């Protein structure tokens, strides 16, 4: 069976790739460059990209990839102390991040973007410690909330091992459909996969608030990570703020 990604997808001859002819990758004779500066900001370039994403996949494309993934061996074992944790294909992907001294995780399926810190615009008589205000991400105005306040987490003490540089701070945009929220975080560690059987019961952590939103504990690089209940999280935000 051939790998469907090993063969380039056919691009319709009608595609207007003017960026290669008169744009920044061509002779730069396009009259729109004086306004848009770069082809990436041009509506013609965006329309061409949308047409590629919306085209029909090749015949049997999905079936071939399902077979490839089914045949890929991913089972392995890790040893944590006296306990053996078995990783299998039945796993969940999570984004691990840090707030204060706590490491937390949310399912990747609800994560939409991670960006550098954005300007938060407070709303008169509405903004508070939980609802921070509005942020603009790629032209979209979104609600910004403090998970630290919701979970009642203490800020990190500034020591040589916990001080976070300004470049480490991020904003995470998460949600489903039109239900989107932005959360400032102190550090984003990345995406990791875990089996649901690896979740351990949550002990009594810093506060009852954190415990209430925790589905279980993941052991990651010698640290305990609170795997948060995203549905409860968004339900609470929508009822407390909206």
MILUMDO-334382 format. One line per 4 residues: their letters; for each residue y, z, x of C-alpha. Coordinates in Angstrom, 3 decimals, always signed. Layout:
// residues N
A	Y:Z:X | ... $
//
This chain:
// residues 242
XXXX	+0.000:+0.000:+0.000 | +3.404:-0.906:+1.372 | +6.301:+1.504:+1.545 | +8.880:+0.328:-1.046 $
XXXX	+11.673:+1.524:+1.255 | +10.461:-0.608:+4.145 | +11.696:-3.769:+2.416 | +15.391:-4.292:+1.736 $
XXXX	+16.409:-4.554:-1.874 | +17.655:-7.948:-2.942 | +21.368:-7.996:-3.683 | +22.504:-10.434:-6.317 $
XXXX	+24.394:-13.395:-4.864 | +27.158:-12.732:-7.393 | +28.097:-9.461:-5.643 | +31.720:-9.600:-4.555 $
XXXX	+31.562:-8.191:-1.019 | +35.199:-8.975:-0.300 | +35.402:-6.009:+2.105 | +33.272:-8.042:+4.524 $
XXXX	+35.502:-11.106:+4.172 | +39.132:-10.090:+3.700 | +38.846:-6.280:+3.838 | +38.626:-3.731:+6.648 $
XXXX	+35.322:-5.241:+7.841 | +36.735:-8.761:+7.622 | +40.046:-10.312:+8.646 | +42.131:-7.681:+6.751 $
XXXX	+44.035:-10.374:+4.862 | +43.563:-8.673:+1.467 | +46.899:-7.950:-0.180 | +45.577:-4.702:-1.698 $
XXXX	+45.121:-2.996:+1.693 | +48.805:-2.125:+1.857 | +48.292:+0.015:-1.270 | +44.738:+1.369:-1.007 $
XXXX	+44.736:+1.614:+2.849 | +40.923:+1.330:+3.019 | +38.335:-0.622:+1.007 | +36.578:+2.658:+0.179 $
XXXX	+39.522:+3.492:-2.103 | +39.556:+0.090:-3.828 | +38.290:-0.272:-7.445 | +36.478:-3.498:-6.486 $
XXXX	+34.426:-1.633:-3.860 | +33.625:+1.169:-6.342 | +32.580:-1.338:-9.023 | +30.254:-3.079:-6.569 $
XXXX	+28.674:+0.250:-5.633 | +28.125:+1.142:-9.288 | +26.445:-2.209:-9.912 | +23.958:-1.536:-7.092 $
XXXX	+23.111:+1.927:-8.403 | +22.701:+0.723:-11.980 | +20.410:-2.228:-11.252 | +16.783:-2.197:-12.326 $
XXXX	+14.299:-0.969:-9.679 | +11.725:-3.435:-8.313 | +8.459:-3.849:-10.205 | +6.064:-0.882:-9.674 $
XXXX	+8.703:+0.905:-7.549 | +8.259:+4.293:-9.245 | +4.453:+4.056:-9.311 | +4.312:+3.253:-5.603 $
XXXX	+6.507:+6.217:-4.704 | +4.497:+8.561:-6.902 | +1.377:+7.475:-5.022 | +3.074:+7.926:-1.643 $
XXXX	+4.225:+11.448:-2.491 | +0.841:+12.358:-3.952 | -0.887:+11.328:-0.727 | +1.539:+13.178:+1.577 $
XXXX	-0.087:+16.358:+2.975 | +2.382:+19.248:+2.767 | +0.150:+22.334:+2.523 | +0.541:+24.844:+5.333 $
XXXX	+0.438:+28.561:+5.945 | +3.007:+30.961:+7.337 | +2.346:+34.531:+8.399 | +4.869:+37.225:+7.498 $
XXXX	+3.660:+40.472:+9.004 | +0.175:+41.079:+7.564 | +0.817:+38.740:+4.654 | -0.097:+35.050:+4.556 $
XXXX	+2.195:+32.886:+2.436 | +0.776:+29.495:+1.433 | +3.207:+26.629:+0.897 | +2.042:+23.797:-1.338 $
XXXX	+3.496:+20.744:-2.998 | +4.178:+22.872:-6.105 | +7.435:+24.178:-4.711 | +11.038:+24.596:-5.745 $
XXXX	+14.060:+23.563:-3.724 | +16.887:+26.068:-3.422 | +20.267:+26.218:-1.728 | +20.661:+29.399:+0.319 $
XXXX	+24.173:+30.728:+0.847 | +25.921:+33.950:+1.816 | +28.400:+36.125:-0.056 | +29.545:+39.122:+1.946 $
XXXX	+26.437:+40.700:+3.436 | +24.075:+39.242:+0.833 | +22.120:+35.996:+1.019 | +21.551:+34.321:-2.325 $
XXXX	+19.823:+31.195:-3.610 | +20.310:+28.816:-6.528 | +18.047:+25.901:-7.533 | +19.093:+22.605:-5.966 $
XXXX	+18.737:+20.810:-9.323 | +21.980:+22.424:-10.534 | +23.869:+21.936:-7.265 | +26.265:+18.992:-7.427 $
XXXX	+28.390:+19.262:-4.312 | +29.382:+21.484:-1.388 | +32.954:+21.050:-0.175 | +35.399:+22.689:+2.232 $
XXXX	+37.674:+25.295:+0.621 | +40.028:+23.871:-2.009 | +43.325:+25.178:-3.305 | +42.755:+27.430:-6.326 $
XXXX	+45.472:+27.168:-8.971 | +45.682:+30.414:-10.977 | +46.368:+30.225:-14.720 | +49.086:+32.553:-16.053 $
XXXX	+47.667:+35.410:-18.156 | +44.120:+34.061:-17.685 | +43.168:+34.341:-14.021 | +41.629:+37.587:-12.829 $
XXXX	+39.094:+38.870:-10.320 | +36.280:+36.942:-12.039 | +38.059:+33.781:-13.204 | +40.032:+32.668:-10.163 $
XXXX	+41.641:+29.574:-11.692 | +41.284:+25.807:-11.464 | +40.339:+23.585:-8.534 | +40.533:+19.832:-8.141 $
XXXX	+37.468:+18.171:-6.603 | +37.578:+14.388:-6.297 | +40.085:+14.152:-9.135 | +38.087:+16.385:-11.489 $
XXXX	+39.635:+19.682:-12.611 | +37.017:+22.441:-12.676 | +36.819:+26.154:-13.414 | +36.483:+28.406:-10.382 $
XXXX	+34.791:+31.812:-10.599 | +33.949:+34.592:-8.168 | +30.223:+35.266:-7.892 | +31.056:+38.185:-5.618 $
XXXX	+32.904:+39.894:-8.461 | +30.293:+39.005:-11.079 | +27.496:+40.415:-8.906 | +29.665:+43.312:-7.719 $
XXXX	+29.024:+42.515:-4.064 | +30.867:+44.239:-1.255 | +32.730:+42.022:+1.243 | +31.148:+41.688:+4.671 $
XXXX	+32.283:+44.091:+7.347 | +33.844:+42.190:+10.210 | +31.558:+42.668:+13.185 | +30.658:+40.351:+16.036 $
XXXX	+27.537:+39.242:+14.148 | +29.001:+38.822:+10.650 | +32.469:+37.391:+11.194 | +32.591:+33.943:+9.611 $
XXXX	+34.866:+31.273:+10.997 | +37.200:+29.432:+8.650 | +35.059:+26.310:+9.045 | +31.990:+28.136:+7.678 $
XXXX	+33.522:+28.927:+4.290 | +32.631:+26.493:+1.538 | +32.912:+25.878:-2.173 | +29.814:+25.094:-4.222 $
XXXX	+30.013:+23.029:-7.409 | +27.061:+23.682:-9.669 | +26.091:+23.077:-13.264 | +24.548:+20.600:-15.641 $
XXXX	+26.294:+17.882:-17.630 | +29.815:+18.946:-18.512 | +29.038:+22.602:-17.802 | +30.304:+22.817:-14.214 $
XXXX	+31.579:+25.742:-12.155 | +32.916:+26.098:-8.635 | +32.145:+29.169:-6.501 | +33.763:+30.083:-3.166 $
XXXX	+31.064:+31.224:-0.711 | +31.241:+32.636:+2.797 | +28.554:+30.424:+4.299 | +26.036:+27.757:+3.242 $
XXXX	+22.715:+27.822:+5.097 | +21.111:+24.732:+3.573 | +18.266:+23.579:+1.326 | +14.783:+25.123:+1.567 $
XXXX	+11.543:+24.791:-0.402 | +9.471:+27.709:-1.637 | +6.469:+28.167:-3.863 | +7.069:+30.230:-6.992 $
XXXX	+4.222:+32.511:-5.896 | +6.318:+33.499:-2.884 | +8.858:+35.236:-5.098 | +8.583:+38.998:-4.770 $
XXXX	+9.777:+41.528:-7.316 | +13.398:+42.423:-6.781 | +13.860:+45.953:-5.414 | +16.874:+48.064:-6.253 $
XXXX	+19.510:+46.212:-4.285 | +23.190:+46.899:-3.780 | +24.053:+47.097:-7.470 | +22.383:+46.871:-10.852 $
XXXX	+24.485:+43.748:-11.477 | +22.835:+41.896:-8.607 | +19.413:+43.063:-9.696 | +19.972:+41.855:-13.271 $
XXXX	+20.709:+38.305:-12.120 | +17.863:+38.162:-9.577 | +14.587:+36.469:-10.529 | +12.923:+37.534:-7.312 $
XXXX	+13.202:+37.922:-3.572 | +12.514:+35.149:-1.059 | +11.770:+36.001:+2.569 | +13.655:+33.573:+4.795 $
XXXX	+14.106:+33.819:+8.579 | +13.549:+37.553:+8.484 | +16.087:+38.052:+5.682 | +15.708:+38.866:+2.015 $
XXXX	+17.299:+36.286:-0.277 | +18.066:+36.981:-3.934 | +16.912:+33.992:-6.003 | +19.412:+34.011:-8.871 $
XXXX	+18.725:+33.272:-12.525 | +21.017:+30.253:-12.938 | +20.673:+30.090:-16.733 | +21.736:+33.714:-17.148 $
XXXX	+24.513:+33.178:-14.616 | +26.089:+30.268:-16.481 | +25.523:+31.905:-19.848 | +27.467:+34.970:-18.682 $
XXXX	+30.306:+32.927:-17.192 | +30.694:+30.855:-20.339 | +30.855:+33.941:-22.547 | +33.090:+36.022:-20.304 $
XX	+35.615:+33.332:-19.434 | +35.584:+30.544:-22.037 $
//
